[in-house]
Amino acid sequence: MTILGEAAIIRRRHDGTGSWGTDGRHTKSGTTDTAGVGSFQPPSGETLAMLDLGERARFARRLFTSLELRTTDQHTQVPADLVVVNSVVYKVVHVDPWSQVLPHFDATIVRVNE
């Protein structure tokens, strides 16, 4: 499948929630990188309105991709997927899976300040 304006992306997924050491410090879980392609588009006004004020101030984009993406799971405390494009890291804040005609994921991503 060829996507209009596609770019190479890397999905960085956390393997778990991490753990607490005996010294009381939190150790982050490892990550797994998966290569894919996606199409970056500017966010619509509706998409921007959905974001929190702090997220609106950061660089937001819509991403269309066939890679499965997930947001933060508040119940299990598993962090959201990260998407890396040209060494710039974005966090997935919203995902709509689509299964009609061409199965894909429509995600809202915001730039991470690293």
C-alpha positions as CSV (number, residue, x, y, z in Angstrom):
1,M,0.0,0.0,0.0
2,T,1.4,3.4,-0.9
3,I,0.3,6.3,1.2
4,L,0.3,9.9,-0.1
5,G,3.3,11.8,1.2
6,E,4.6,8.8,3.0
7,A,7.7,8.9,5.2
8,A,9.7,6.2,7.0
9,I,8.7,6.0,10.7
10,I,9.7,4.0,13.7
11,R,7.2,2.9,16.4
12,R,8.8,2.7,19.8
13,R,6.7,0.6,22.1
14,H,7.4,0.1,25.8
15,D,7.5,-3.5,26.9
16,G,5.8,-2.8,30.2
17,T,5.4,-0.4,33.0
18,G,8.8,-0.8,34.6
19,S,9.5,-1.8,38.2
20,W,10.4,-0.4,41.5
21,G,13.8,-1.3,43.0
22,T,14.6,-2.0,46.7
23,D,16.1,1.5,46.8
24,G,12.8,3.0,45.9
25,R,13.8,4.1,42.5
26,H,11.7,3.4,39.4
27,T,13.4,1.5,36.5
28,K,11.8,2.1,33.1
29,S,10.9,-0.8,31.0
30,G,12.7,-1.6,27.7
31,T,11.4,-0.6,24.3
32,T,10.9,-2.4,21.0
33,D,11.3,-0.5,17.7
34,T,9.2,-1.4,14.6
35,A,9.9,0.2,11.3
36,G,7.0,1.3,9.0
37,V,5.7,4.1,6.9
38,G,3.2,6.8,7.6
39,S,1.7,9.9,6.1
40,F,1.9,13.2,8.1
41,Q,-0.8,15.8,7.8
42,P,-1.5,19.0,9.6
43,P,-4.1,18.7,12.4
44,S,-7.7,19.9,11.7
45,G,-9.3,22.4,14.0
46,E,-11.4,19.6,15.5
47,T,-8.2,17.7,16.3
48,L,-6.6,20.7,17.9
49,A,-9.7,21.4,20.0
50,M,-9.5,17.8,21.4
51,L,-6.0,18.3,22.7
52,D,-5.2,19.7,26.2
53,L,-3.9,23.3,26.1
54,G,-0.3,22.2,26.9
55,E,-0.4,19.7,24.0
56,R,-1.8,22.3,21.6
57,A,1.3,24.4,22.3
58,R,3.5,21.6,21.2
59,F,4.0,20.6,17.5
60,A,0.9,18.4,16.7
61,R,0.4,16.3,13.6
62,R,-2.0,13.7,12.3
63,L,-0.4,10.4,11.3
64,F,-2.0,7.8,9.0
65,T,-0.2,4.4,9.1
66,S,-0.9,0.7,8.9
67,L,1.2,0.1,12.1
68,E,-0.9,-0.5,15.2
69,L,-0.5,2.5,17.6
70,R,-1.7,2.9,21.2
71,T,-2.1,5.6,23.7
72,T,-1.3,5.6,27.4
73,D,-3.4,2.9,29.3
74,Q,-4.4,4.5,32.6
75,H,-5.5,1.2,34.1
76,T,-2.2,-0.7,33.5
77,Q,0.0,2.4,33.5
78,V,1.6,1.3,30.1
79,P,3.0,4.4,28.4
80,A,1.9,5.5,24.9
81,D,3.7,4.5,21.8
82,L,6.4,6.9,20.5
83,V,6.8,7.6,16.8
84,V,10.2,8.6,15.5
85,V,10.5,10.5,12.2
86,N,13.8,12.0,11.0
87,S,15.2,11.7,14.6
88,V,12.2,13.8,16.0
89,V,10.2,12.0,18.7
90,Y,6.4,12.2,18.9
91,K,4.0,10.8,21.5
92,V,0.7,9.2,20.4
93,V,-2.2,11.0,22.2
94,H,-5.2,9.8,20.3
95,V,-5.9,6.8,17.9
96,D,-8.8,5.9,15.7
97,P,-8.5,2.5,14.0
98,W,-10.2,2.2,10.6
99,S,-11.1,-1.1,9.0
100,Q,-13.0,0.1,5.9
101,V,-11.4,-0.3,2.4
102,L,-7.8,0.1,3.6
103,P,-7.3,-0.9,7.3
104,H,-5.2,1.8,9.0
105,F,-4.8,3.9,12.1
106,D,-5.5,7.7,12.2
107,A,-3.4,9.0,15.1
108,T,-2.8,12.4,16.7
109,I,0.8,12.8,17.7
110,V,2.6,15.6,19.6
111,R,6.3,16.4,19.7
112,V,8.1,15.2,22.8
113,N,10.6,17.7,24.3
114,E,13.7,15.6,24.9
